[in-house]
């Protein structure tokens, strides 16, 4: 098979959709090397993000070559990729980030698959601008309804795609989001360096994710203020947004500001050390497509607390803990249980590590290959 991907996120995004896209393509190149893979991006972006992918002989990158493609990247992504598809004799196109090129699904010249990550803009509309909500609903809905097949990264997302976009269940497959294994073998030196860098001499809770309202970091600050342990601190790592000011104000109100650190733009090595050194990983997000940080924490040997209400139970499994995202007392009680019992922490981590083996790149590559083959077979 000759398979093309929308690679804008691969070449430009360091987190989130970029990580998902790079992981998926790398898994396919590694475990299905018999296929050819074409990355289509409006520009070369940040080469360091994907340089390792281009080492695979089965994989190549294509950017606009026409005079109009470079100054109008959105136009090229939607209408200008046809020449590349023909030149490389593409059989199937996979939109990795919720959408397909308009010109592609209207012409139906190749098989099409689209990954839908979440419909947070519908489930949590208060966190999105009205214009963005309308645009996402139009683009993502049209892509899901017109694709030959839809991949949802959780059963929660699949239910939303059926309910909101009206896509038949039989045209949707759940393929979980994979996770790189770099956090499974973290050297003690990485933890020591992270502690030195950020002045972490004692125990701390860890949160990793964009510091935005729906991620619900303020609840962790509230739970921190309720703990009997007045020495334990909170470290939050993620993109800074206006919500950071709300979190900081809440920490000052509750007199725990000196015990809260918000970190941004840290290296992978530092993040590894922070994962390894944390007592508990806390992630009470109100809505997620999947929840990769929970898997990363379990890989690093850190117990996790997620939140009920979306798909986090699918990410961390039945043996992790989940709080009501509006109940600081409940979260504080769960944190206290884990802080008080090393035996409980170890048991939850060992069971969680067994559970997350289902997210291995080999498993995901096999599931994707089956979907691609099915799409092409049904088109013949």
RATAWO-V255486 format. One record per residue. N is the residue number from 1. RES is the residue in one letter. SS is DSSP state (2 for helix, 1 for strand, 0 for the rest). OMEGA is omega in degrees with one decimal (* if undefined). Layout:
N_RES_SS_OMEGA / N_RES_SS_OMEGA
This chain:
1_X_0_171.8 / 2_X_1_-170.1 / 3_X_1_178.2 / 4_X_1_-179.8 / 5_X_1_166.8 / 6_X_1_-170.7 / 7_X_0_-179.2 / 8_X_2_-179.1 / 9_X_2_178.8 / 10_X_2_-173.7 / 11_X_2_-172.5 / 12_X_2_-171.4 / 13_X_0_-179.4 / 14_X_0_-174.6 / 15_X_0_170.4 / 16_X_0_-176.9 / 17_X_2_176.3 / 18_X_2_178.2 / 19_X_2_178.4 / 20_X_2_-175.7 / 21_X_2_179.7 / 22_X_2_179.3 / 23_X_2_-176.4 / 24_X_2_-178.5 / 25_X_2_179.1 / 26_X_2_178.6 / 27_X_2_179.1 / 28_X_2_179.4 / 29_X_2_-177.8 / 30_X_2_-170.7 / 31_X_2_171.8 / 32_X_0_-174.2 / 33_X_0_-179.8 / 34_X_0_179.1 / 35_X_0_173.1 / 36_X_1_-174.0 / 37_X_1_-178.7 / 38_X_1_177.3 / 39_X_1_-179.1 / 40_X_1_-177.7 / 41_X_0_179.8 / 42_X_0_174.6 / 43_X_0_-178.4 / 44_X_0_175.4 / 45_X_0_-178.2 / 46_X_0_-172.2 / 47_X_2_-177.9 / 48_X_2_-179.6 / 49_X_2_-171.3 / 50_X_0_-177.3 / 51_X_0_-178.8 / 52_X_0_179.0 / 53_X_2_-176.1 / 54_X_2_174.8 / 55_X_2_177.3 / 56_X_0_-176.4 / 57_X_0_-177.0 / 58_X_0_-170.1 / 59_X_1_178.5 / 60_X_1_-179.1 / 61_X_1_176.7 / 62_X_1_176.0 / 63_X_0_-177.2 / 64_X_0_176.3 / 65_X_0_-178.7 / 66_X_0_179.5 / 67_X_2_-178.3 / 68_X_2_-174.9 / 69_X_2_-176.1 / 70_X_2_-179.9 / 71_X_2_-178.5 / 72_X_0_-174.1 / 73_X_2_-179.9 / 74_X_2_177.6 / 75_X_2_179.3 / 76_X_2_-178.4 / 77_X_2_-175.7 / 78_X_2_-172.9 / 79_X_2_-169.7 / 80_X_0_-175.4 / 81_X_0_-174.7 / 82_X_2_-179.0 / 83_X_2_179.6 / 84_X_2_178.5 / 85_X_2_179.2 / 86_X_2_-177.9 / 87_X_2_-177.7 / 88_X_0_177.7 / 89_X_0_-175.9 / 90_X_0_176.7 / 91_X_0_-172.3 / 92_X_1_177.9 / 93_X_1_179.9 / 94_X_1_173.2 / 95_X_1_-170.1 / 96_X_0_-173.3 / 97_X_0_168.1 / 98_X_0_-175.0 / 99_X_0_174.8 / 100_X_0_173.9 / 101_X_0_-178.3 / 102_X_2_-178.1 / 103_X_2_-176.1 / 104_X_2_-176.7 / 105_X_2_175.0 / 106_X_2_-178.9 / 107_X_2_-179.3 / 108_X_0_-178.1 / 109_X_0_177.3 / 110_X_0_173.2 / 111_X_1_-177.4 / 112_X_1_174.9 / 113_X_1_176.4 / 114_X_1_173.7 / 115_X_1_173.0 / 116_X_1_-175.0 / 117_X_0_175.7 / 118_X_0_175.1 / 119_X_0_-178.1 / 120_X_2_-179.1 / 121_X_2_174.6 / 122_X_2_-176.5 / 123_X_2_179.3 / 124_X_0_-173.3 / 125_X_2_-177.6 / 126_X_2_-178.5 / 127_X_2_-175.1 / 128_X_0_175.7 / 129_X_0_-179.5 / 130_X_2_-180.0 / 131_X_2_178.5 / 132_X_2_179.8 / 133_X_2_-179.6 / 134_X_2_-179.3 / 135_X_2_-179.0 / 136_X_2_-179.4 / 137_X_2_-179.7 / 138_X_2_-175.9 / 139_X_2_-175.4 / 140_X_2_179.5 / 141_X_2_179.2 / 142_X_2_-179.8 / 143_X_2_-178.6 / 144_X_2_-177.9 / 145_X_2_-176.4 / 146_X_2_-179.6 / 147_X_0_172.4 / 148_X_0_179.2 / 149_X_1_178.8 / 150_X_1_171.1 / 151_X_1_173.2 / 152_X_1_-175.0 / 153_X_0_173.0 / 154_X_0_176.2 / 155_X_2_176.4 / 156_X_2_177.4 / 157_X_2_178.2 / 158_X_2_178.9 / 159_X_2_180.0 / 160_X_2_180.0 / 161_X_2_177.4 / 162_X_2_-174.1 / 163_X_2_-171.7 / 164_X_2_-177.3 / 165_X_2_176.9 / 166_X_0_178.7 / 167_X_0_178.9 / 168_X_0_-177.6 / 169_X_2_-175.5 / 170_X_2_177.1 / 171_X_2_-179.0 / 172_X_1_173.8 / 173_X_1_174.8 / 174_X_1_173.2 / 175_X_0_-174.7 / 176_X_0_178.3 / 177_X_0_180.0 / 178_X_0_-178.1 / 179_X_0_176.4 / 180_X_0_-174.0 / 181_X_2_-175.0 / 182_X_2_-178.9 / 183_X_2_-178.0 / 184_X_0_-176.9 / 185_X_0_-176.9 / 186_X_0_-178.9 / 187_X_0_176.3 / 188_X_2_-179.8 / 189_X_2_179.2 / 190_X_2_176.4 / 191_X_2_-178.8 / 192_X_2_-179.9 / 193_X_2_178.7 / 194_X_2_178.8 / 195_X_2_178.4 / 196_X_2_-176.1 / 197_X_2_-173.0 / 198_X_2_174.3 / 199_X_0_-176.5 / 200_X_0_-178.9 / 201_X_0_-177.1 / 202_X_0_-178.6 / 203_X_0_178.9 / 204_X_1_170.5 / 205_X_1_-178.2 / 206_X_1_172.1 / 207_X_1_177.7 / 208_X_1_179.5 / 209_X_0_177.7 / 210_X_0_-176.4 / 211_X_0_-179.5 / 212_X_0_-166.9 / 213_X_2_-176.0 / 214_X_2_176.9 / 215_X_2_165.0 / 216_X_0_-179.8 / 217_X_2_180.0 / 218_X_2_178.1 / 219_X_2_179.5 / 220_X_2_176.7 / 221_X_2_178.6 / 222_X_2_178.2 / 223_X_2_178.3 / 224_X_2_-178.1 / 225_X_2_-178.3 / 226_X_2_-177.0 / 227_X_0_175.5 / 228_X_0_177.6 / 229_X_0_-177.0 / 230_X_0_179.7 / 231_X_0_-176.1 / 232_X_0_-176.8 / 233_X_1_178.3 / 234_X_1_175.1 / 235_X_1_178.2 / 236_X_1_-177.5 / 237_X_1_177.4 / 238_X_0_179.6 / 239_X_0_179.9 / 240_X_0_176.8 / 241_X_0_176.8 / 242_X_0_179.0 / 243_X_2_178.3 / 244_X_2_-179.7 / 245_X_2_177.8 / 246_X_2_178.5 / 247_X_2_-179.8 / 248_X_2_177.9 / 249_X_2_178.0 / 250_X_2_177.8 / 251_X_2_176.6 / 252_X_2_-179.7 / 253_X_2_-177.3 / 254_X_0_176.1 / 255_X_0_176.2 / 256_X_0_-175.8 / 257_X_2_-179.2 / 258_X_2_-179.0 / 259_X_2_-178.1 / 260_X_1_174.8 / 261_X_1_173.4 / 262_X_1_-175.1 / 263_X_1_-177.3 / 264_X_0_173.9 / 265_X_0_178.1 / 266_X_0_-176.6 / 267_X_0_177.4 / 268_X_2_-179.0 / 269_X_2_178.0 / 270_X_2_179.1 / 271_X_2_176.9 / 272_X_2_179.6 / 273_X_2_178.9 / 274_X_2_176.1 / 275_X_2_-175.5 / 276_X_2_-174.6 / 277_X_2_-175.1 / 278_X_0_174.8 / 279_X_0_-178.3 / 280_X_1_172.7 / 281_X_1_-174.6 / 282_X_1_-174.4 / 283_X_0_-174.5 / 284_X_0_-176.4 / 285_X_0_-178.8 / 286_X_0_-178.7 / 287_X_0_178.0 / 288_X_0_169.4 / 289_X_0_179.4 / 290_X_0_-178.7 / 291_X_0_-178.7 / 292_X_2_-178.4 / 293_X_2_177.2 / 294_X_2_179.7 / 295_X_2_178.7 / 296_X_2_180.0 / 297_X_2_178.8 / 298_X_2_176.0 / 299_X_2_-176.4 / 300_X_0_178.6 / 301_X_0_-178.9 / 302_X_0_178.8 / 303_X_1_-174.6 / 304_X_1_169.5 / 305_X_1_176.0 / 306_X_1_178.4 / 307_X_1_175.3 / 308_X_0_170.9 / 309_X_0_175.2 / 310_X_0_-172.5 / 311_X_0_-173.5 / 312_X_2_176.3 / 313_X_2_177.1 / 314_X_2_-177.8 / 315_X_2_-173.1 / 316_X_2_172.7 / 317_X_0_-172.3 / 318_X_0_-176.0 / 319_X_0_172.1 / 320_X_0_-177.0 / 321_X_1_-177.2 / 322_X_1_-177.8 / 323_X_1_166.8 / 324_X_0_-175.6 / 325_X_0_178.0 / 326_X_0_-172.6 / 327_X_0_-179.8 / 328_X_2_178.9 / 329_X_2_178.8 / 330_X_2_178.9 / 331_X_2_179.2 / 332_X_2_178.7 / 333_X_2_178.9 / 334_X_2_177.7 / 335_X_2_-178.8 / 336_X_2_178.0 / 337_X_2_-178.0 / 338_X_2_178.3 / 339_X_2_-175.0 / 340_X_2_-172.0 / 341_X_0_175.2 / 342_X_2_179.1 / 343_X_2_178.2 / 344_X_2_179.0 / 345_X_2_-178.2 / 346_X_2_-178.6 / 347_X_2_180.0 / 348_X_2_179.3 / 349_X_2_-177.5 / 350_X_2_177.8 / 351_X_2_178.7 / 352_X_2_179.6 / 353_X_2_173.8 / 354_X_2_-177.8 / 355_X_2_-172.5 / 356_X_2_174.8 / 357_X_2_179.4 / 358_X_2_-178.6 / 359_X_2_-177.8 / 360_X_0_179.8 / 361_X_2_-179.8 / 362_X_2_178.9 / 363_X_2_-177.5 / 364_X_2_177.8 / 365_X_2_179.0 / 366_X_2_-179.8 / 367_X_2_179.0 / 368_X_2_-180.0 / 369_X_2_178.2 / 370_X_2_178.8 / 371_X_2_179.2 / 372_X_2_-178.9 / 373_X_2_179.1 / 374_X_2_179.6 / 375_X_2_-177.9 / 376_X_2_177.9 / 377_X_2_-178.1 / 378_X_2_178.0 / 379_X_2_-177.5 / 380_X_0_*
